[in-house]
Amino acid sequence: MLNALPNGRQLLTNFASLLSSMGLARLATAAAWILVARQVGPGSYGQFVACFALARLTAVSFSWGLDGWLLWKGGDSPDRTTLARNSGAALTWKVGLGVLWMGLLSGLAGWFNPDVFPHTLLLISGLIVWVEELTNTAWSVFKSTLQNDITFRVITLVQLALVLWTALLVLYDNRQLDSYLWVRVAVAGAGCLWAWFILWQRFGLHLERAALLPTLVAATPFAGSAFLAIVNERADIAIIGQLLGQEQAGLYAPASTLVSSLLLIPASAYAVMVPVLARARRQQNAGQVQRLWRRLLAGSSLLGFLLAAGLSLSAPWLMALLYGANFASAAPILAILALVLGLRCVTFALAAALVAGGHQKQRLQAQFWAAATNVVANLFVAPIWGITGVAWVYVTTEAILLAGYGWAWHRQKQRP
C-alpha cells in the first residue's frame, strides 16, 4: 500500500474524497456559526470571531509546518515503521508546543482590549484551534498514504454532529456563547481522538526521542511557508481596512472569501499529488515521475483556465445571488480575483513537484518575495487605486509566485 503507485481512477477517487470532505467541513462550520450568530447577536459573535482569528493566525507557532512535512514524508515513507515514527514525532511536537502556545495566549490576553478579547473566550477559542490542529496531523497521514476515504467518513460524521448539537442548543433557545463553544470543543475533541485511534490501528504510533529534533528542523521550512501563505492571503484585507476603511473592506472581503473557498479545488489536487510524486521519486522511477508531472501540469492548467473563465463571467450573477444588490459593485473585483484562482491551479502543481522533490527551501524563497511584494505594493497602491488596485496586486503577486516556482523547478531539473 505504501509503495504501489495509484492508477488514474484511484487518483480521481482520492481527489474527490478530499475535496468533498474539505468542502463539507467548510459548509457545515459556516452553517453552525450562522446559527450561533443569530442566537447570540453581533456583539458576542464579534468577540468570538476576533478571538478565533487571533488564535488561528498565531497557531503556526505550534503547528510549525508539521502537517506539510508529514504530507511529503508520508509519500516518501517505505514502511509502516517509518510512518509511525514520523507521526509520533509530529504529534509530540504539536502537543508540547501547543501547551506553550496556550500559556502564551493566556499571558498575552491582558495586552488586548478585554471588551473584544475576553480572557476566557480567547482561551476556549485557542483550545478549539489546538484540537483541530492535532486532528489535521492525523489527516495529513491519511492524505500522504492516499486513504482520503477515511478522511471523508470521519469529517462527514463529525461535522454533522457539530451542526446537530448546535441546532439542539438553538432549539432550546440557548443564547450563551460559551455553551456553543464548549460544544465545538467536545465535538472536535471526539473527532480528534477518533482520527488518531484509526491512525494507531492502521499504522501504529512510535515515539523515538532521537527523531524529535531532526523532525522539528526538517519542518521549519514548511512553517515558514505556512506563515508566508497567511501574509500573502490576508495582508490585503488588513491593509484595506486600515487605509481605506470598513466599507471598502466590506466590499472587497466577499470577493476574496469566495475565491479563497474555491482554492480548495487546487489545494485538494496538491494534497493528493505530493505523496504520489514523492512515492514515484523514492522508487527512482524517472519515467513515471515525468508522466505524472506532465499530466498534473496539463490538467492543472486546463482546470485553472476553466475556473478563472467561469468565475469571471459569472461574477455579477454570483455576487447578486450570494450577497445581494448592495454588493453589486464588488463584481468587478471578483472578476479580477478570478485570475488568482486560475494561476493558483498551476502554482499548486509546481509546488507539489518542488515539495515532492525535497525542494521546500527553494519554494520558501519564492513565497518570501511574493509576500514582500504583496505588502509593499498594497501600501502604495491602495491609497491611489483603491480596492481595484489591491485586487490587481494580488494577481501580480500570484504571477510572481508562479514565476518563482517555475524558476526553482527549472534550476532543479538542470542538476544531476
N, C-alpha and C positions, 0 to 999 in steps of 0.2 A: 504493500500500500504506500510506503514511504519512498519507493524507488520507481514505480511504474509511472510513465508519462500518460496523462489523460488524453482520450480522444476528443474529437470535436463536440460530440454530444455531452460528454462529461463536463467539458469547459462551459458550455451553454447552460447546463443544469446548475452548476456552481454559481455562475454569474446571476442567473435568475433567482436562485435561492437567497443569495447575499443581498441583491438589490431589493427583493421583496421584503426581507427581514429588516433592512435598514430603513426602507420607506415606511413600512408598517410601524416601526418604532417611533418615527417622527410624527406620523399621523396620530397614533394613539396618545403620545405625550402631549401633542397640541390639543387634542380633544379633551384630555383630562384637565389641562390647565385653563382651557376656556371655561370649563365648568367651575373651576376654582375661582377664576377671576369674577365670574358672575355672582358667586356666593359671597366672597369676602370684600369685594369693592376695589376700586382703583388704588386707594391708599395702601392697604395691606398687600395687595398684589404687587404694587410698585416696589415695596420693600423686598419682597421675595425675589423679584426679577433682578434688582440691584445686587442683592447678596449672592444669588446664584451666578450672576455674570462675573462677579469678583472671584468667587471660588473657582469657576471654570477657567478664567483667564490665568490664574496662578497655579492651576493643577499641573502644569508642565514641570514645575519644580519637584514633584514627586513621581509623576508618571515617567519622566525622563526619557521619552522616546523608546521605552522598552517594548511597546506594542509593535512599532515599526521594525525594531530589531528582531523580535520574535517572528514576525511575518517572513522576514528574509531567512533567518536561521532555521525555521521550521522546514522550509523548502530545501534547505541545504543539509538537513539532518539525515544521516544514513540509516539510523535505527531508533528504536523507542527509548533506549537508554539516554542517548544524546538529547532527545526531545524532552524527556523527563527532567534531566539536569538543567536544561535551559529554562524550562517552565518554572522549576523550583527556585532558580536564581532570580528570575523576574518577579515572581510573587513575593519573595523575601524582601527584595528592594522596595517594592511598592508598599508593602506593609510597614516596613521600617521608616522609609522616607515619609510615608503618609502620616505616621504618628507625629513626626517632627513638624510636618506641614500643618496639621491640625493645631498643634501648640502655637505655631507662629501665627496662624489665622486668629486664634483666640487672643494672642497678645496684641495684634495689630487692630483688633476691633475697637479699642479705646481711642485710636487715632482718627476714626471715621465719624461722620455725623451719626449720632445714635438714633435720630429720627428716621434716617434712611437705612442704616445698617445696624439694627438691634443685635446685641451680642448673641442672644440665644438663637435668633433666626439665622445669623451668619454661621454659627456652628452646625446647626441642622443642615443647612444648605451644603456646607463643607462635607458633612457625613454622607449626604446623598452622592456628591461628586466622587468622593473616595470609594464608596462601594461600587459605583458604576465603572470607575477606572479599573478596579480589581476584576470586575466582570469582563471588561474589554480585553484584559490579558488572556483570559480563557478563550474568548472569541478569536484572538489572534492565532492561537494554536490550532483551532479548528479550521480557520481560513488557510493557514500555512499547509495543512495536511489535506486540503480540499474536501473537508467534511462540513460544508456550509448548510447541508440539510439539518444538521444538529442545531446550528445557529438559528435557522428559520423556525424550527419547532419550539425551542426554548423561548426565543424572543416573542413569538406569537402568543404563547400562553402567559408569559409574564406581563406583557403589555395589556392583554385582555383583562388580567387580574387587576392591574392598575386602574383601568377605566371603570371596571365594575365596582371596586371598593370606593372610588371617588364618587361615582354615581349614587352609591348607597349612602354616603355621607350627605350628599346633596338632597337625597330623598328625605333624610331626617332633618333637613334644614340646618345643618351644622355650618356656622359662619366663622369658626375659629381656624385661622390659617395653620396653626401648629398641628391640628388634627390631620389635615391633608398632607402636610409634610411628613409626619410620622408614618402615615400610611405608605407614602412613597419609600421611606427608609425601609419599612418592613417588606414591601414587595420587592424592592431592589435587592435587599439582603437575601431573601429567599431565592431569587433568581441567581444571585452570585454563588451561593452555596450549591445550588443545583448544577450550575455550569461547571464548577470546579470538581464536583463529585463525578460527573460524566467524564471529565478530563482524566481524573485519577483512575477511574475504571479502565479507560481505554489505553492510556499511555503511562500512568503512574506519575508520581512526583518524587523527585530526589534532590535533597539539599546537599550540595558539595561546597564546603567553605572556600576551597581553593578557586572555585569558579565565580565567586561573588564579585571580586574587584575587576577581573577581566570583563565580566558582563557589563558592569557599570561604565567602564571605559569604552567598550565597543558600542554601547547605546548612546554615548554622548553626542555624536553627530546627528543621530535621529532626534535627540532632544532639541538641538539647535534648529533642526528642520521644522519641528512642530512649532517652536516659538516664532520663527520667521513666517510660517504659514499664517499664524494668527495675526501678525503685524500686517502682512500683505492683504488679508481678507477683512480686517476690522479697522484698520487705520483710517480709511476713507470716511466712514460714518462718524468716527470720533472727531476728525478734523472738520467735517461739515457742521456738526453740532456746535463746535467751539467757534468757528469763524463765520458761519452763515446763519446759525440759529436753528431752533427746533422745528420750524415749519419746513425749511428746506431739507433738514434731516428726515422729517416725516414723509417727504415726497420721494427721497432717494432710497430710504430703507426698504420699502416694499419691493421695489425692483431688485435690489441687491439680495434680499431674502429669497425671492423666487429663484434667482439664478443659483444661489447657494444650495437651495433644495435640489435643483436639477443636477448639481455637481455630484450627487450620489451615483449617477449613472457611470461617469468615467471613473469615479473612486472605486466602485464595485469591480470594474474591469481591472483596475490596478491591483486590488487586493487578491484577485484570482490569478493574475499573470505573474506577479512577483515570485511566488513559490514554484510555479510551473517552470519559469525560465531558470530559477536557481537550481531546480532539480535536474533540468537538462544540462546545465553547465557542470554540475557535480559529476554527472555521468560522462563528461567530456565528449558529448555528442554535438560536435560543432554544426553539422548539417541540420540536425533537428532544432538547435538554437536559432539558426538563421531562418529556417522555415517558420518557426513560431514567431520570431521577431517581425518578419515581413508581413505575416498575416495580421499581427497585432497592430502594426503601423497602418496598414491599408484599412483595416476595419475601423480603427480609431479615427482616422482622417475622414472616412465616409460618414461615420456617426457624428463627428463634430460638425461637418457641413450641414447635415440634415437637421441636427438640433438647433444650430445657430440660425439657419434659414427659417425653420418653423417657428422658433420663438420670436424672431424679429418681425416676421409677417403677422403673427397673431398678437403682438404686444398690445395694441389698443383694445382688442376684444378681451384679452386676459385681465388687463387692469380694470376694465369696466365690470367684468364678471366677478372678480375676486375682491376688489376694493371699493367699487362704486364710482360714481361720476366725479366725486371730489378729488380722485387721484388720476383723472384723465391726463393731466399734464406730465405724469410720470411715465407715460407710454413711450415717448422718445428715449428716455433713459434706459428702459428695459430693452428697447431695440438695440441700443449701443452695447449694453452689457451682455447681450446675446452672443457677441463676438468672443467674450471671455469664455463662455461655455464651449464654443467651438474650438478655441485654441487649447483649452484645458484638456480636451479629449486627447489631443496629440501630445500635450505636455505630460500627461499621466503615462502615456505609452513610453515616452523616453525615460521618465522617472523609473518605471518598472524595469527597464533594461539596465539603467545605472545601478539601482539597488541590487538587483539580482546578480549583477556582475561584481558586487563588492565595492562600488564607487560612490558610496554615500557622501564622502567628503567633497568630491567634485560637484555633486548635486547641491550640497550646502553652500558652496561658493556662489553658484548661480542664484540661489534663493536670497543670499545676502544682498547682492547687487540689485535684484528686483525689488526687495523690500525697502532698501535705502532709497532707490529711485521713487518708489511709491510715496513715501513720506515727504521727501524733499519737494518733489514735483507738485504734490497736492497742496503744500503750504504756499506755493507760489501761484498755482493755477486757480484754486478755489475762490480767492477774493476777486479775481478778474473774470473768469468764465463760469463761475457757479458750479452747480451740480452736473451740468453737461460737460464741462471741462474735467471734473473729477471722474466721470464715467470714462472719458477718453484716456485719462491717466491710467485707470485700471486696465483698459485694453492694452495700452502701451507697455505697462509693466508685465502683463501676461506674455506679450510678444517677446520682451526681453528675457523672461524666464525660459520660454521655449527655445530661443536662440542660444541661451547659456547651456541648457541641457543638450541641445544638438551639438554644440561645440565640444562639450565634455565627452559626449558619446563618440564623436569623430576622433578625438585625440586618443581615447582608449582603444579604438579599433586599430589605430596605427601601431600600437605597441604589440610586441610578440607575446 
